[in-house]
Amino acid sequence: MRTRSSPLVLAAILAGALLTACGPSRLKTTLLEPPLPPQTGPALPLTPVRQPVDLAKFDADPCSLLTKEQVAAVVADPPDIVTPRRSFTAVAAGCVWTSGKSPAVSALKSLTEPKTLEALKDSSRRESGALDPWSGVSISGLPAAIFHEMPGPDNCDVAIGVTDSDMLIFSYHGNGAPSVYWDKDRCGGVLKTAEFVLGNLRG
């Protein structure tokens, strides 16, 4: 005996076939091409900081220091899926950007010691090897260090001496796919984040 399929069943089968044929729809990206690599230079003396940065904008609203296009470049593209969140703890304050999936991108100002790049370099954490591998560089005319506070290729941190009494720490933390532009270069992504934020602080 032949059975007749209902219109709803046929519609569901047809929809499934179309999805299989076409594949999942892709969200439209904001950037037309990948971002340029970050511009870094050789290591600089940690003190004095010869081109200090005014942190008034950072203290007032750190989450405003990445534009929509910059969020697309370093967190996730399209940027509409990214949520910026103010972060304030006893040890640091700033902003964390996340797309709801790991990893998170953060920009934080240290509130307790070590508060400067020089103090971080001489800290017990550095001496114990907890921040290895450690590499001194410069970015935007400021002394900086790339290190790995959490082990593994999916994590990278950059501390930047922005004044003689303050540093900012930028991080990519967490397993999973980050912005597609930095899938193979987490430290490049975190350096690009720092470059954007420093440029906006000075702008």
Buried (B, 14 or more C-beta within 10 A) or exposed (E): EEEEEEEEEEEEEEEEEEEEEEEEEEEEBBBEEEBEEBEBEEEBEBBEBEEBBEBEBBEEEBBEBBEEEBBBBBBBBBBBBBEBEEBEEEEBBBBBBBBEEBBBBBBBBBBEEBBBBBBBBEBEEBEEEBBEEBBBBBBBBBBBBBBBBEEEEBBBBBBBBBBEEBBBBBBBBBEEEBBEBBEEBBBBBBBBBBBBBBEBBEE
